[in-house]
Amino acid sequence: MRIPTTTEETNRPTLGLALSGGGIKGFAHLGVLRVLEEQDIAVDYLAGTSMGGIAAGLYGAGVPLDRMADFAGKLKILDMASPDRSWRGFFDQRKLARILADLIGRDDLTFEDLDIPVGVIATDLATAEMVVLDSGPLIPALLATSALPLFYAPVEHQGRCLADGGVLNNVPFDIVRAMGADRVLAISFTTTVKLDLSKAPVAPDGRGPSLRTLRRFRGHSPEWRQPFLIAEASMGMMQQLIDESRLEGCPPDVHLRVPMNKIGLLTFGAGAAAIDAGYAAAQAHLRELRRLTDPLPAPWRRRWTDLRGRLTRAWQALREPTPT
C-alpha cells in the first residue's frame, strides 16, 4: 500500500476524502471523483460508510470510474436481493459479494493490496461501537459497512457482528483526518424523504413483502418501498443529529453537500442521475476543491489556526444558554 506523505519540495498537502452512505445516492461520489481526476487533484486517503465505503474500496483498488459508472447505471434491486436464511434481515449479501468480486477482478484482495489507503466504517451490534475496517480481506469489510439494518442481515467479520456504519458515523471526515490527511473533503447529500402515510397501501394479493411481490412490482408501484422509506427517514434524522455534533469538533476543510431531492436510498435505476448530480455539485464548487491543493502554511501558523478554532468553539459553547 502506498503511504502518502507531504512532500517538502512542493509542500503539497495530502488529501483525504470522506464518502458518506446513502444507498443509490452514494453513486454521486463517482461524479465528484470524476471532477477530481479531470482537475488532476490527487486523492491520498479514503474513508467511507455504506455505499461511500464501497466506492472508497473500489476506487482504492483501482477499479476505473467508467466501469463503476456502468455498474451504477444498470443496477436493479433484484441484482442485490437474495432471501436471508438467518432471518436477521430481508436479504443477505451473496449477490453483492459476487458483484464486488467481478468489479475488482478477484475475491481475495486485501486492504494491504490497495493503491490508496482506505478505511470503511461499520457498527458492532454487540458492543454499540464504531469499527474502522482497514486491514485484512476487502470484500467482507465492504459487505459489513453496507449491511443496512432491516434491508441486509448483519455480517460476521473479524469476530464481530457488524452492520452499516451509518448508524454511528455516516460521514467519516474525522476518520480520514486521523488516517493522516492534511486536508479533508467530505461528501454527503441533502435530501428529503417524502412519506405519504395517509392510508396504508395494500399489495394486490393482500400479502406482505416477498420476492414474488418485488418481481411483480418491478419498480412500477411504491408499496414494497414503504417500510424502507420509513426506516430511511428515521435513520436520516438520527444521522443528521450525530453529524452536526461531530462537525463542531473536527470539521472537514470542504464539505460538499450534493442536492438530491428526487433520489432516495432505494431509487434503483437512478444511478446515472446520482453520478450526474455529484459531477454538477463538484463543478459548481471548483474553486473550493482547487484550494484543497494549496501549499500548507508554516507549522506555527497551522498550530495557531488550530488553537484559535478550538478557543472559538469553546467560547461559543460557554455562551449557549444553560438548559433549565
Secondary structure, 3 states (H helix, E strand, C coil): CCCCCCCCCCCCCCEEEEECCCHHHHHHHHHHHHHHHHCCCCCCEEEEECHHHHHHHHHHCCCCHHHHHHHHHHCCHHHCCEECCCCCCCEECHHHHHHHHHHHCCCCCEHHHCCCCEEEEEEECCCCEEEEECCCEHHHHHHHHCCCCCCECCEEECCEEEEEHHHCCCCCHHHHHHCCCCEEEEEEEECCCCCCCCCCCCCCCCCCCCHHHHHHHCCCCCHHHHHHHHHHHHHHHHHHHHHHHHHHHCCCCEEEEEECCCCCCCCCCCHHHHHHHHHHHHHHCHHHHHHCCCCCCCHHHHHHHHHHHHHHHHHHHHHCCCCC
